[in-house]
């Protein structure tokens, strides 16, 4: 990324990393620490120029255009206390990669992006590990405690196409989850309205509520294990906390879920070795966003979930 001067004008030539991006978002990416209000101010005043012309904040940049960025004082990053230095995390986590996309097998316990007390998420970590990369952006999100396939765009054209495929349901995402209760239906399509709300402490939650966003999942029974059931969940829509809220509403909370689950059961299962939520993005099938080639991306069940599942199967076999 071009170094922006605080005492002199900077001229930045748009490359494929900025192609198609709105100029206000382009400036926000280059002017880390500068308030959005100031970015809009320098746009309105005409201090920012694209190919020597004034532009609106909504102007979408093209490769080869030259953006004039005026001298801007960038706030120094605040000193973070008690944060461990970055170490490589994703050396062995790449499921698929080419010059357009990366598919990672995200570990549980890591947020996809920083914020809300999280210093480094997956995307910040990946950018740190690959300082030479011109463009790395999340194509979608996974909850912090969910593991499995996470897609990242290495080109804006690929990212835009991935977003389009998700909107039009041209991507097949399958999850594995263990729930409390005896699920009996081999296949069940669930459609529920989901609405976001805030707790008094500011935490985000989702509830089934009339007027909420339409959510849809196809659940398939994989295996009954006594008082638990292993399910495969195929997403039709991709709402925040969709699987967790739908299953809790149906009376089959995901084991280990610390927001919508059975908290007393979770404590008992921790003693039996389950230290996290049992939800894993196991498979994503799609056509390559640029070439159209069919891709099937698979992330095996993490070792800690497989061990717990094996112990349940063993206990169930002894009981029958």
N, C-alpha and C positions, 0 to 999 in steps of 0.2 A: 504494500500500500504506500502511496506517495506520502512523504512527510509534509505536513502542513505547517507553514511558518506562522508564528504569532506576530511577527514584525514586518512581514512582506507578503505580497500577493503570490498565490500558488496557482499554477495552471496544470490541471489534471486531465489527461487524455482518457476518454472512456474506452475500456477494453471489454471483453466478454463478461467479466464479473459485474459490470455495471449496465450492460445492455438491457434495455427495456425497463430499467428501474426509474421510479419517480425521482426527480432531482432533489426533493426535500429529504427523501430516504437516503439518497446517495450522499448528501451532505452530512446527515446524521451519522452515517457509517464512517466518514472521514474525519468528522469533528467530534470525537469521543469526549464527553464531559461538557459539551456546549448545550445549553437548554434548547429545546425545540422552539421556544418562543423567540430566541435570538436568531435561530436559523430562518424562521419565517420573516423576521425583521429585515435581515440582509437580503432576502429574496425580494421583498416588497420594495426596498430602497433601490434595487437595481445594482447593488454591489456584486451580486452573483450574476455572471453572464455565461451563456452557452454559445460558443462560436461568435462571441462579441455581441450577442443579443440578449436583451432582458427576457426572462421566461417566468411562467407561472410555476407554483409549487408542484402542480400536477404534470408538468412536462416530463415525458418519458425519453430517456437518453438513448442515443444510438452509438454504435461503435465508431470511434474516430472523432466524435465531438470533443471539444476542449472546454472544460468547465473552469471558469475563473473564480477562485475562492479568495475573498479578501482576508487581510490579517485578522486572526481571531485568537483571543487568549483562551487556551484550553485548560480547564480545571485539572490540577494535578490529582491523580488517583489517591483516595484516602488510604492511609496506612492500615492494613488489615492485621489485626493481632491474633496470634495463635493459629494461623492458617499454614498448613504444611506446604512445603515447596512442591510444585508440580512434578509428577513422575509419570512416565509413559503408562497408559492404561489400556490402549487399544491395539497393541502390537499383534495380539493373537485373536482379536475380536472381529476382524473383517471377514464377512461371509462372502461378499462379492464386491469387486471394484473395477471400474474402467475410467475413462476420462470424463464421464458424465455424472456418474452416481457412485455412492458408497452405501453398502448395506452392512450395518454393524449388528452384532449380537450384544445388545446393551445389558450390562449387569444390573441386578436389582440393587436398590439403595442409592442410585445415582440419578439426579434430576437431569432432564435433557438440556436445560439451560440454567445459568446462574440467576440469582435474585431470591428474594424472600429468605435471606440468611444463608443462601447457598453461594459460595464464592465461585466455584467452577462447575458448570454443568458439562454434559457430553460435548456440546458444540464448542464451548470455550476450551475444553481440554483438547479436542481434536485440532482446533486452530493452533493451539500451543505446540502440539506434536508435529504439525505440518506448516511451519511458518512460510514455506514457499508457495502454499496454495493460494491462488488468487481469489477463489470463491468457495465457500463452504456454508451451506444453509440447511437447516432442518426442513424436511419435507412434511413432517407431521410430528406428533408428540406421543410419548408413552409416559404413564405415571411413574413417579420415582421408584416405587416398589415393584413395578412390572418389569420383567426381563424380556429379551428377545429382539426380533427384527425391527431395526430403526433405519429409515431411509434418509440419506443426506444428498443434496444436490451439489455437484461440483461445477455446474454451469447454470446460469439463470434460465436458459432455454429448457434444460432438463427439469429444473425445479418447477417452472411454470406448467410444463406438460404433466408432471407428477400431480400437481394440485388439481389440474383439470381431470385427470383420471380418477382421483379420489371423489371429486364432486359428482362425476357421472357414473360412479360405481363400476369403474373398469379395472378395479384392483381387488384381489381376493385376499383378505386377511383372516387367518385362523389362529385362535388362541386355545391353549389348554388351561383348564382351571379345575380345582377341586373344591366342591361345595359341601356344606353341611346338609344332611338330609338324603332321603331316598328318592331320587328322580326316576320316574318310570317310563316317560314317553321317549321313544327312539329318536323322534325329531320334533322340534317345537319352534315355531316362528313367534317371536315376542315383539310386539309393537307397543311402546309406551311414550307418553309425553314427559320430557325431562326439563326441569327448570333449575337454574343456578340461583343460589342465595349466599349471603355472608353470615357467618356466625358472629356473635358479639366481639370475639377476639380478632376478627378480620379474616379468618380462614374461610376458604371457598368450599361450599357443599352443593350437592345436586339432589333434587327430590323428584319423585313422580308427582306431577301436578298438571291439572287441566290448563291448557294454554301454553304449555312448555313446548320445546322443540321435539319434533318427531324423532323417535329412535327405534331402530329395528335390528334384531339379531336372530340368526338361525342357530339353535342349540341342538347338538347331537349327543346322545348318550354313548359314552365310551365304555364305562365300567362302573358297576355298583360295588362298593366296598363297605359292607355293613351299614353304618350310619353316615357314610360319605359317598359321594358320587363324583367320578371323573367325567367332565364334559368337554366337548369341543364346541367352541363358539365362533361362528362366522359372522363378521361384521357386515351389515348392509349400510348402516350409517356409522359415523365415528364421533359421537358426542362425548363430552368430558365425563369420565367415570361411568360410561354407558353400561359396561358389563357388571360392574360392582353394584350399581344402583338397581338395575333390572333384576339381578339375581336376589339381592336383599329384599326387594319388594315382593318377589314371588315366594319368599320364605326359604330360599336356598343361599344364604350368605356365603361368600368366598372365604375359605378358612385363612386365617392370618390377616384379614382385612382390618386395619386399625381405624377405619373411618365408618364403615357401614356393616361391619361384621359382628359376630357374637364374641364380645370381649372376654367373657368368662371362659369360653371354649378356647379362644386364642391363647390364654394363659396356660391352660392345661397342655395344649399342643406344643407350646414352647418347651415345656419340660420333656416332651417326646421328640424334640429335635427340629420342629418347624419354627424357624426364627423370622420368617417373612411371609408375605402374602403369596398364596399359590395361584399366580396368574402369569402366564408366559405366552408371548407372541411367537408362536412356533413356526408359522409358515406364511409367506406372502407370495402370491402369484400375480404376475403382471406382464405386460409387454414393455420392452425397453423403451423409455420415453423418447429416444431419438432414432433408434434403428428399427423398432417394432419387433425385435426378437423376443420370443417367449422366455420369461425368466421364472424360475421357481426357487425361492430363497428359503432355506430351512435352518432353524436354530434348534439344536437338540435341547431337551429338557435339562436345565441346570442340575449339577450333581446333587445339590442340597435338596432339591425337589424330588429328584429321582430316588434318592435314598429314603426320603420320608414316604414316598409312594410305595416303594418296595416293602417297607416295614408294615404299612397298612395291608398290603396284599398278603404278606406272610401271616399277620394276625387274623385276617379274614379267612384264609385257607384253614387255619387251625380251628376256627370257630364253626365252620360248616361241616 
